Amino acid sequence: MKRFAITLLPFAAGLLLAAGVFELLLRQLLWTTGGPGQASTLVRRLDEGSGVSHRDARGIRVAPPAPGPPILAIGDSFTEASQVNDDEVFTARLQSILGVRVLNTGVAARSPADYIVLAPKLKRELQPAWTIIQFNDSDLTDDGFVSSKAHFEERNGKLVAVAAPEAHVGRVSRLLGQLRAHSALINYGIARLELFHAGSHMPPLFRGGVVEKLTNPLATPRDNYPVETELAMLSAAYDGRVTFLFLPPFREEQNAVEQRVLAYCAAEHLSCVDFRTTFDDFRRRGRSPYGFTNSWFGRGHLNAEGHRAVAELLARELRTRLRTP
Amino acid sequence: MSFVSIRFFVFLAAILGATAIPMPHRRKKLVLCIGSSLFYAAWDYRYLALLLIISVIDYWCAARIAATREPRVRRFWLTASIVSNLAILGWFKYADFFLTNLNGLLRFSGHEVALLGLLLPAGISFYTFKSMSYTIDVYRERIEPCSSHLDYTMFVTFFPDLIAGPIVRASVFLPQMTRAIGPTRERMLHGFSLFVIGMGKKLLIADHVAVVANEVFATPAAWSSATAWCGLLAYSLQIYCDFSGYSDMAIGTAKMLGYDLPENFNMPYIAASVAEFWRRWHITLSEWLRDYLYIPLGGNRKGQLRTDVNLLLTMLLGGLWHGASWNFVAWGLLHGIALIVHRAWRRAAPQSRVPRALAWPLTLLFVMLCWVPFRAINLDGTIAMLRSLFGLGDGRNVWWPVVLAWGLALAIAGHLIGMALARGRNPLAIADAEVVVDPISGRYLVFRMRTIAGAFFVAATLLAIYFFGAVESSPFIYFQF
């Protein structure tokens, strides 16, 4: 027994030491402090971009104070922008250009149905003078109709926005959540396990292959989605004081959804910013607004250059809409 | 079933568990045969029969060869074995290539032959070569014919090297048949150490830099010269770490079961000549081509011109072995020409030696440039990539992928350790790693984990693979060959 313990002790000590080193390392690379209802900091330096983002207790990305009624920016991970630092996000840059507070409430995986459901609360609490709504083509089509999150649904021949179903948190999940909140090793370990598990559906096993796309029976093929109705609902939810920010893919040509968004904006005289208008400039310079040195070129989320271009584009549009100098 | 998948880990645990159970030796072989067949069937069960047919044909032909002293009859059965192996390989791998080129020639006549559209059986190039080596060696009387069909089937179907090598010769594997099968503490340590090293090469380097290589080679004309070089460097790293990583995992898996597979890579990118590169790169294929193609063609025994022709032919066929495409032929041709030039240089100036400091970068540059046709989709892609590399294209996109820097740093660190080991030093002694020099598998490290540093090193390596290894990645490159 004693001999066994003597053999085992250095082994166990080595394992513990390695776990400790990785705990410290992961806290520098990918870690969140704070939680719902608290100020939070997200460190993200590992896989896509390298940024530290701070949010206040309301979930708004921290920025210097600015006068006047604010501009509200809502969107998904492209607006949340955890890949870049606070001062590099398009909302922070737009604020410094316009001199007006821009509130970034972007949350990853949100969709246009969320923005409609959340509109009364956001308007009441933040009282925006204007709202920027960011989306891309899949937000208005496939992703906007996934029933496991906030989504659009047809009821009695009318399109309605349905809130996300309440997530059931069991005892095990709650315990895991607490463990994840206290240890980067456990947190990222579980996240990796989920990635491997998700990948295990890909042939061969968790390597490469094609992920099966979620399909929505309501409106396939893609051209049949009620894009115009969705836009009308979004605009109405924020009293028409809205700028739509459309983020198309860099490497693809304009598709039917994008054309319909632009046509609808023109027909209804809505404020609409198509990020594609900057692409020629990027191409001329051999640069891309999407992607990072630690991910891809031309794909993924907006990089710092992309955020700067979005801010400049929005500033031009909002100056005319808000008549700021 | 990829070596870096949960399904494989479960499969391996089951096989190790089954072979650890005390039972007759013959039954353990049967377990391995069935396990290997299941492993192969996991890709496509329809081609399992093909694998077994090859094993029956070659076992039978070798038995007929050994049964007679009549040279004509022996030659007949050898020819039958070679022709049947090459026919199977040719039908499944090269028929559509041949028909596509035929259609190209017939284009003006208005005729077109329909393509067969056959699915390439996984590992066919590897196991046909492996099996052919047996009948040829029996014919040459270098080995005794295998006395048991079960042993031979186990040799052909042995799952660690079945899909992507190393190409194990019968003369190396069959003598190990008398060994006790199954894991022991020592075997597990050796096998685990090699497996972890291989997995690290694959997941920490190859799969990360693959993103860069795939991105650049997908649209070669779009990139600036600097980024094109990044893409080429990434592919050079990817193919080495992917293939040598697979070989390490195969050798490690075989060791856990009690078998030694031959070394397949020995730091090829430190080679200072193309000839040296081929002594370090895909060693089992180079040696197979040397012994079963180059030497039978006459080798260097029939004059300089014939030697050069033999070299060129061997490399052309070696290129074609990789895949049914003119790109692979071009790759083989370039290496063949380089070997001829190297020989000519050695003949013209036998005393003068190019300093290693100059010869190494030149060789590396040549090898890297040869990867262009190897990786490019077609001839147009090759030309576009070469134009981008030398700044002759219109591409402007600039991208400095940081994963390439990380991959390169890891690969350089690995090579420095490897070079120290080759000089008899052990820089990882502090991590309780022991250098083993195996007559078959070459030089490798075994992590003993008896000290805190040893356990820390192994745990940190495994955690690094788990946390930082690529999740989204490509299958092993050599699976397609």
Interface residues (C-beta under 8 A of the other chain):
Chain A: T7 P10 F11 A12 A13 G14 L15 L17 A18 A19 V21 F22 L26 L46 Y188 G189 R192 L195 F196 G199 S200 P204 L205 F206 R207 G208 R283 R284 R285 G286 R287 S288 G291 T293 N294 S295 W296 F297 G298
Chain B: M1 S2 V4 S5 I6 R7 F8 W43 V211 E215 S224 G395 R396 N397 V398 W399 W400 P401 V402 V403 M449 R450 T451 I452 A453 G454 A455 F456 F457 V458 A459 A460 L463 Y466 F467 F468 V471 E472 S473 S474 P475
